Amino acid sequence: AYITSIATVCGLFVWAMVMVSRMRYRRVVKSGVLPEGKFRMPMSPLGDWIVLAFLALVTVLMAASSSTRIALYVAPAWVVVLVIGYFASRKNHIRLTPASVPASSIAVASTLAPMGAEVLAAPPKTTTV
């Protein structure tokens, strides 16, 4: 039960991050910085909040059961390990010079990732021969 509980907490975390990222993306689209996507999530934006509420309910139910509660204790320690690993590996990340990045990408990057993430760049242009 411990392994499945920890896997469930990881799944909850991933889906929560997907929904929060999507909500932030929609905010940027609404402000006009990015173009509207072709696919719309059903029941948006209410659906985002319904999904987050469901994830919170699953977390509460896990906390209520003694056999799954251990995963909620282990999860914060796992997040600390991931954060330490991320910062330890940053020296190997590819860095872009600001001159090679369009100004619109810098504005989007600062809006989407205010926690000091690297600047997003447009995909490389390819030429056909």
N, CA and C atoms as a LAMMPS dump frame, in Angstrom:
ITEM: TIMESTEP
0
ITEM: NUMBER OF ATOMS
387
ITEM: BOX BOUNDS ff ff ff
-5.0000000000000000e+02 5.0000000000000000e+02
-5.0000000000000000e+02 5.0000000000000000e+02
-5.0000000000000000e+02 5.0000000000000000e+02
ITEM: ATOMS id mol type element x y z
1 1 1 N 0.825 -1.201 0
2 1 2 C 0 0 0
3 1 3 C 0.864 1.258 0
4 2 1 N 2.096 1.161 0.542
5 2 2 C 2.951 2.351 0.606
6 2 3 C 3.369 2.813 -0.781
7 3 1 N 3.764 1.878 -1.623
8 3 2 C 4.233 2.233 -2.965
9 3 3 C 3.101 2.864 -3.767
10 4 1 N 1.926 2.271 -3.733
11 4 2 C 0.805 2.839 -4.494
12 4 3 C 0.383 4.187 -3.927
13 5 1 N 0.481 4.361 -2.623
14 5 2 C 0.128 5.649 -2.022
15 5 3 C 1.101 6.741 -2.449
16 6 1 N 2.37 6.418 -2.468
17 6 2 C 3.372 7.404 -2.885
18 6 3 C 3.202 7.712 -4.369
19 7 1 N 2.915 6.701 -5.187
20 7 2 C 2.668 6.933 -6.612
21 7 3 C 1.427 7.807 -6.806
22 8 1 N 0.422 7.609 -5.97
23 8 2 C -0.784 8.431 -6.054
24 8 3 C -0.482 9.882 -5.719
25 9 1 N 0.311 10.116 -4.683
26 9 2 C 0.676 11.49 -4.318
27 9 3 C 1.462 12.142 -5.454
28 10 1 N 2.356 11.396 -6.083
29 10 2 C 3.102 11.937 -7.226
30 10 3 C 2.15 12.289 -8.363
31 11 1 N 1.186 11.431 -8.621
32 11 2 C 0.186 11.715 -9.651
33 11 3 C -0.647 12.926 -9.323
34 12 1 N -1.035 13.067 -8.063
35 12 2 C -1.789 14.245 -7.636
36 12 3 C -0.972 15.517 -7.85
37 13 1 N 0.307 15.455 -7.502
38 13 2 C 1.176 16.62 -7.668
39 13 3 C 1.302 16.996 -9.143
40 14 1 N 1.522 16.006 -9.99
41 14 2 C 1.684 16.274 -11.426
42 14 3 C 0.415 16.894 -12.004
43 15 1 N -0.743 16.31 -11.684
44 15 2 C -1.981 16.857 -12.225
45 15 3 C -2.295 18.238 -11.663
46 16 1 N -1.951 18.471 -10.417
47 16 2 C -2.153 19.815 -9.859
48 16 3 C -1.273 20.827 -10.593
49 17 1 N -0.024 20.463 -10.883
50 17 2 C 0.864 21.367 -11.612
51 17 3 C 0.37 21.6 -13.036
52 18 1 N -0.182 20.561 -13.675
53 18 2 C -0.741 20.714 -15.02
54 18 3 C -1.893 21.717 -14.985
55 19 1 N -2.771 21.583 -14.004
56 19 2 C -3.926 22.476 -13.941
57 19 3 C -3.519 23.909 -13.599
58 20 1 N -2.59 24.076 -12.674
59 20 2 C -2.134 25.419 -12.317
60 20 3 C -1.424 26.057 -13.518
61 21 1 N -0.611 25.291 -14.212
62 21 2 C 0.068 25.813 -15.408
63 21 3 C -0.938 26.205 -16.468
64 22 1 N -1.959 25.389 -16.647
65 22 2 C -2.987 25.693 -17.632
66 22 3 C -3.742 26.955 -17.261
67 23 1 N -4.026 27.136 -15.993
68 23 2 C -4.73 28.343 -15.546
69 23 3 C -3.87 29.588 -15.796
70 24 1 N -2.583 29.472 -15.536
71 24 2 C -1.679 30.598 -15.791
72 24 3 C -1.564 30.873 -17.286
73 25 1 N -1.52 29.82 -18.088
74 25 2 C -1.482 29.982 -19.54
75 25 3 C -2.728 30.714 -20.03
76 26 1 N -3.888 30.309 -19.543
77 26 2 C -5.147 30.957 -19.957
78 26 3 C -5.134 32.438 -19.579
79 27 1 N -4.549 32.765 -18.437
80 27 2 C -4.46 34.162 -18.014
81 27 3 C -3.599 34.966 -18.993
82 28 1 N -2.5 34.369 -19.453
83 28 2 C -1.618 35.049 -20.409
84 28 3 C -2.319 35.195 -21.759
85 29 1 N -3.049 34.176 -22.193
86 29 2 C -3.8 34.256 -23.444
87 29 3 C -4.855 35.351 -23.346
88 30 1 N -5.536 35.398 -22.228
89 30 2 C -6.588 36.4 -22.035
90 30 3 C -6.023 37.823 -22.059
91 31 1 N -4.779 37.99 -21.594
92 31 2 C -4.166 39.317 -21.597
93 31 3 C -3.661 39.702 -22.991
94 32 1 N -3.666 38.761 -23.935
95 32 2 C -3.271 39.056 -25.304
96 32 3 C -1.81 38.844 -25.614
97 33 1 N -1.028 38.315 -24.671
98 33 2 C 0.396 38.084 -24.906
99 33 3 C 0.609 36.893 -25.833
100 34 1 N -0.217 35.861 -25.694
101 34 2 C -0.123 34.671 -26.539
102 34 3 C -1.413 34.499 -27.335
103 35 1 N -1.327 33.878 -28.51
104 35 2 C -2.549 33.64 -29.289
105 35 3 C -3.388 32.521 -28.678
106 36 1 N -4.656 32.534 -29.001
107 36 2 C -5.587 31.496 -28.535
108 36 3 C -5.216 30.16 -29.15
109 37 1 N -5.239 29.102 -28.352
110 37 2 C -4.949 27.766 -28.856
111 37 3 C -6.126 27.201 -29.626
112 38 1 N -5.895 26.112 -30.354
113 38 2 C -6.958 25.5 -31.157
114 38 3 C -7.865 24.617 -30.317
115 39 1 N -7.334 24.068 -29.216
116 39 2 C -8.115 23.155 -28.387
117 39 3 C -8.566 23.863 -27.119
118 40 1 N -9.836 23.768 -26.811
119 40 2 C -10.37 24.334 -25.58
120 40 3 C -10.74 23.198 -24.633
121 41 1 N -10.333 23.325 -23.379
122 41 2 C -10.682 22.308 -22.393
123 41 3 C -12.182 22.393 -22.12
124 42 1 N -12.864 21.254 -22.087
125 42 2 C -14.295 21.274 -21.764
126 42 3 C -14.531 21.895 -20.385
127 43 1 N -15.59 22.657 -20.291
128 43 2 C -16.024 23.302 -19.031
129 43 3 C -15.008 24.323 -18.511
130 44 1 N -14.173 24.838 -19.384
131 44 2 C -13.171 25.813 -18.953
132 44 3 C -13.841 27.159 -18.703
133 45 1 N -13.483 27.895 -17.684
134 45 2 C -12.454 27.685 -16.67
135 45 3 C -12.957 26.953 -15.423
136 46 1 N -14.243 26.696 -15.335
137 46 2 C -14.78 26.002 -14.167
138 46 3 C -14.182 24.615 -14.013
139 47 1 N -13.915 23.956 -15.13
140 47 2 C -13.338 22.61 -15.098
141 47 3 C -11.991 22.565 -14.398
142 48 1 N -11.191 23.627 -14.552
143 48 2 C -9.897 23.691 -13.865
144 48 3 C -10.088 23.596 -12.355
145 49 1 N -11.034 24.357 -11.865
146 49 2 C -11.282 24.376 -10.418
147 49 3 C -11.909 23.069 -9.937
148 50 1 N -12.733 22.454 -10.78
149 50 2 C -13.328 21.157 -10.415
150 50 3 C -12.232 20.099 -10.284
151 51 1 N -11.288 20.095 -11.221
152 51 2 C -10.186 19.129 -11.16
153 51 3 C -9.359 19.363 -9.89
154 52 1 N -9.02 20.618 -9.596
155 52 2 C -8.237 20.905 -8.387
156 52 3 C -9.001 20.513 -7.123
157 53 1 N -10.307 20.72 -7.112
158 53 2 C -11.115 20.319 -5.95
159 53 3 C -11.116 18.797 -5.8
160 54 1 N -11.203 18.087 -6.911
161 54 2 C -11.161 16.627 -6.86
162 54 3 C -9.816 16.142 -6.321
163 55 1 N -8.723 16.755 -6.784
164 55 2 C -7.397 16.376 -6.294
165 55 3 C -7.272 16.65 -4.797
166 56 1 N -7.838 17.761 -4.344
167 56 2 C -7.821 18.072 -2.911
168 56 3 C -8.641 17.033 -2.137
169 57 1 N -9.779 16.616 -2.69
170 57 2 C -10.606 15.594 -2.035
171 57 3 C -9.834 14.286 -1.9
172 58 1 N -9.131 13.884 -2.951
173 58 2 C -8.341 12.649 -2.89
174 58 3 C -7.262 12.776 -1.816
175 59 1 N -6.646 13.951 -1.719
176 59 2 C -5.62 14.175 -0.693
177 59 3 C -6.215 14.056 0.701
178 60 1 N -7.393 14.636 0.911
179 60 2 C -8.055 14.55 2.219
180 60 3 C -8.409 13.095 2.543
181 61 1 N -8.894 12.367 1.549
182 61 2 C -9.236 10.958 1.786
183 61 3 C -7.991 10.136 2.101
184 62 1 N -6.876 10.461 1.455
185 62 2 C -5.626 9.758 1.779
186 62 3 C -5.187 10.077 3.214
187 63 1 N -5.381 11.312 3.632
188 63 2 C -4.995 11.699 4.993
189 63 3 C -5.877 11.013 6.033
190 64 1 N -7.091 10.683 5.659
191 64 2 C -8.02 10.061 6.6
192 64 3 C -7.703 8.585 6.837
193 65 1 N -6.99 7.969 5.924
194 65 2 C -6.684 6.545 6.057
195 65 3 C -5.267 6.358 6.593
196 66 1 N -5.125 5.554 7.612
197 66 2 C -3.805 5.337 8.215
198 66 3 C -2.85 4.604 7.274
199 67 1 N -3.379 3.802 6.355
200 67 2 C -2.497 3.055 5.454
201 67 3 C -1.947 3.913 4.316
202 68 1 N -2.586 5.022 4.007
203 68 2 C -2.106 5.88 2.918
204 68 3 C -1.518 7.204 3.414
205 69 1 N -1.688 7.481 4.678
206 69 2 C -1.211 8.748 5.242
207 69 3 C 0.306 8.884 5.18
208 70 1 N 1.015 7.783 5.239
209 70 2 C 2.48 7.831 5.209
210 70 3 C 2.991 8.515 3.944
211 71 1 N 2.287 8.339 2.832
212 71 2 C 2.707 8.973 1.578
213 71 3 C 2.657 10.487 1.686
214 72 1 N 1.709 11.008 2.432
215 72 2 C 1.617 12.462 2.614
216 72 3 C 2.755 12.977 3.49
217 73 1 N 3.301 12.108 4.342
218 73 2 C 4.46 12.499 5.15
219 73 3 C 5.745 12.456 4.324
220 74 1 N 5.834 11.492 3.425
221 74 2 C 7.041 11.306 2.627
222 74 3 C 7.123 12.316 1.48
223 75 1 N 5.987 12.75 0.949
224 75 2 C 5.953 13.62 -0.227
225 75 3 C 6.75 14.92 -0.047
226 76 1 N 6.624 15.644 1.064
227 76 2 C 7.423 16.87 1.201
228 76 3 C 8.925 16.602 1.173
229 77 1 N 9.36 15.508 1.763
230 77 2 C 10.783 15.171 1.723
231 77 3 C 11.214 14.878 0.284
232 78 1 N 10.364 14.204 -0.477
233 78 2 C 10.673 13.915 -1.87
234 78 3 C 10.771 15.207 -2.689
235 79 1 N 9.883 16.147 -2.443
236 79 2 C 9.939 17.432 -3.148
237 79 3 C 11.236 18.16 -2.823
238 80 1 N 11.675 18.109 -1.57
239 80 2 C 12.947 18.74 -1.186
240 80 3 C 14.101 18.103 -1.953
241 81 1 N 14.094 16.777 -2.068
242 81 2 C 15.14 16.078 -2.823
243 81 3 C 15.122 16.52 -4.29
244 82 1 N 13.936 16.64 -4.883
245 82 2 C 13.831 17.072 -6.279
246 82 3 C 14.34 18.502 -6.464
247 83 1 N 13.999 19.387 -5.548
248 83 2 C 14.448 20.78 -5.649
249 83 3 C 15.967 20.861 -5.522
250 84 1 N 16.526 20.139 -4.579
251 84 2 C 17.985 20.119 -4.422
252 84 3 C 18.635 19.567 -5.698
253 85 1 N 18.086 18.506 -6.256
254 85 2 C 18.616 17.942 -7.492
255 85 3 C 18.516 18.914 -8.657
256 86 1 N 17.426 19.652 -8.715
257 86 2 C 17.264 20.646 -9.781
258 86 3 C 18.348 21.717 -9.695
259 87 1 N 18.521 22.285 -8.516
260 87 2 C 19.516 23.347 -8.375
261 87 3 C 20.942 22.813 -8.532
262 88 1 N 21.176 21.575 -8.154
263 88 2 C 22.5 20.99 -8.334
264 88 3 C 22.806 20.753 -9.81
265 89 1 N 21.785 20.52 -10.62
266 89 2 C 22 20.243 -12.042
267 89 3 C 21.918 21.492 -12.914
268 90 1 N 21.632 22.643 -12.35
269 90 2 C 21.46 23.858 -13.153
270 90 3 C 22.699 24.235 -13.951
271 91 1 N 23.869 23.885 -13.468
272 91 2 C 25.082 24.245 -14.208
273 91 3 C 25.141 23.549 -15.557
274 92 1 N 24.412 22.466 -15.736
275 92 2 C 24.396 21.729 -16.993
276 92 3 C 23.273 22.161 -17.935
277 93 1 N 22.42 23.098 -17.497
278 93 2 C 21.315 23.549 -18.341
279 93 3 C 21.838 24.453 -19.456
280 94 1 N 21.165 24.416 -20.585
281 94 2 C 21.525 25.29 -21.693
282 94 3 C 20.993 26.683 -21.391
283 95 1 N 21.857 27.663 -21.489
284 95 2 C 21.453 29.039 -21.249
285 95 3 C 21.457 29.796 -22.575
286 96 1 N 20.47 30.66 -22.741
287 96 2 C 20.363 31.461 -23.949
288 96 3 C 20.783 32.886 -23.644
289 97 1 N 21.441 33.496 -24.578
290 97 2 C 21.799 34.895 -24.384
291 97 3 C 20.579 35.742 -24.69
292 98 1 N 20.338 36.801 -23.926
293 98 2 C 19.154 37.632 -24.159
294 98 3 C 19.081 38.207 -25.573
295 99 1 N 20.231 38.443 -26.242
296 99 2 C 20.217 39.008 -27.586
297 99 3 C 19.615 38.038 -28.601
298 100 1 N 19.665 36.738 -28.314
299 100 2 C 19.147 35.759 -29.272
300 100 3 C 17.685 35.416 -29.033
301 101 1 N 17.07 36.053 -28.059
302 101 2 C 15.694 35.735 -27.716
303 101 3 C 14.804 36.918 -28.071
304 102 1 N 13.693 36.676 -28.809
305 102 2 C 12.79 37.774 -29.12
306 102 3 C 12.197 38.385 -27.853
307 103 1 N 11.934 39.688 -27.893
308 103 2 C 11.391 40.381 -26.725
309 103 3 C 10.059 39.793 -26.287
310 104 1 N 9.238 39.318 -27.239
311 104 2 C 7.944 38.745 -26.872
312 104 3 C 8.126 37.473 -26.049
313 105 1 N 9.174 36.689 -26.334
314 105 2 C 9.432 35.478 -25.557
315 105 3 C 9.848 35.814 -24.143
316 106 1 N 10.608 36.895 -23.972
317 106 2 C 11.03 37.31 -22.638
318 106 3 C 9.821 37.723 -21.82
319 107 1 N 8.883 38.453 -22.443
320 107 2 C 7.672 38.865 -21.728
321 107 3 C 6.855 37.662 -21.315
322 108 1 N 6.73 36.679 -22.208
323 108 2 C 5.977 35.467 -21.89
324 108 3 C 6.673 34.697 -20.786
325 109 1 N 7.987 34.556 -20.877
326 109 2 C 8.734 33.808 -19.873
327 109 3 C 8.6 34.452 -18.508
328 110 1 N 8.662 35.766 -18.44
329 110 2 C 8.552 36.423 -17.138
330 110 3 C 7.147 36.312 -16.585
331 111 1 N 6.149 36.202 -17.456
332 111 2 C 4.768 36.059 -16.995
333 111 3 C 4.496 34.643 -16.528
334 112 1 N 4.996 33.661 -17.282
335 112 2 C 4.7 32.262 -16.968
336 112 3 C 5.582 31.7 -15.869
337 113 1 N 6.795 32.195 -15.738
338 113 2 C 7.735 31.615 -14.791
339 113 3 C 8.399 32.705 -13.95
340 114 1 N 7.679 33.289 -13.001
341 114 2 C 8.252 34.383 -12.224
342 114 3 C 9.28 33.931 -11.194
343 115 1 N 9.502 32.635 -11.05
344 115 2 C 10.4 32.159 -10.005
345 115 3 C 11.839 32.057 -10.49
346 116 1 N 12.202 32.82 -11.549
347 116 2 C 13.586 32.835 -11.999
348 116 3 C 13.93 31.757 -13.007
349 117 1 N 12.944 31.209 -13.7
350 117 2 C 13.232 30.186 -14.697
351 117 3 C 13.954 30.815 -15.881
352 118 1 N 14.598 29.97 -16.642
353 118 2 C 15.359 30.455 -17.793
354 118 3 C 14.419 31.05 -18.837
355 119 1 N 14.969 31.865 -19.685
356 119 2 C 14.21 32.522 -20.741
357 119 3 C 13.792 31.501 -21.791
358 120 1 N 12.535 31.589 -22.184
359 120 2 C 12.03 30.689 -23.22
360 120 3 C 12.415 31.241 -24.588
361 121 1 N 12.742 30.363 -25.475
362 121 2 C 13.113 30.799 -26.827
363 121 3 C 12.161 30.185 -27.837
364 122 1 N 12.037 30.857 -28.963
365 122 2 C 11.242 30.322 -30.059
366 122 3 C 11.951 29.101 -30.62
367 123 1 N 11.22 28.152 -31.189
368 123 2 C 11.88 26.974 -31.758
369 123 3 C 12.812 27.383 -32.882
370 124 1 N 13.894 26.645 -33.07
371 124 2 C 14.844 27.028 -34.121
372 124 3 C 14.187 26.953 -35.492
373 125 1 N 14.533 27.884 -36.351
374 125 2 C 14.008 27.9 -37.709
375 125 3 C 14.823 26.937 -38.564
376 126 1 N 14.104 26.183 -39.376
377 126 2 C 14.785 25.238 -40.253
378 126 3 C 14.655 25.721 -41.683
379 127 1 N 15.645 25.408 -42.477
380 127 2 C 15.597 25.772 -43.898
381 127 3 C 15.611 24.508 -44.721
382 128 1 N 14.908 24.559 -45.82
383 128 2 C 14.89 23.404 -46.704
384 128 3 C 15.816 23.669 -47.87
385 129 1 N 16.44 22.626 -48.33
386 129 2 C 17.401 22.742 -49.433
387 129 3 C 16.744 22.417 -50.735
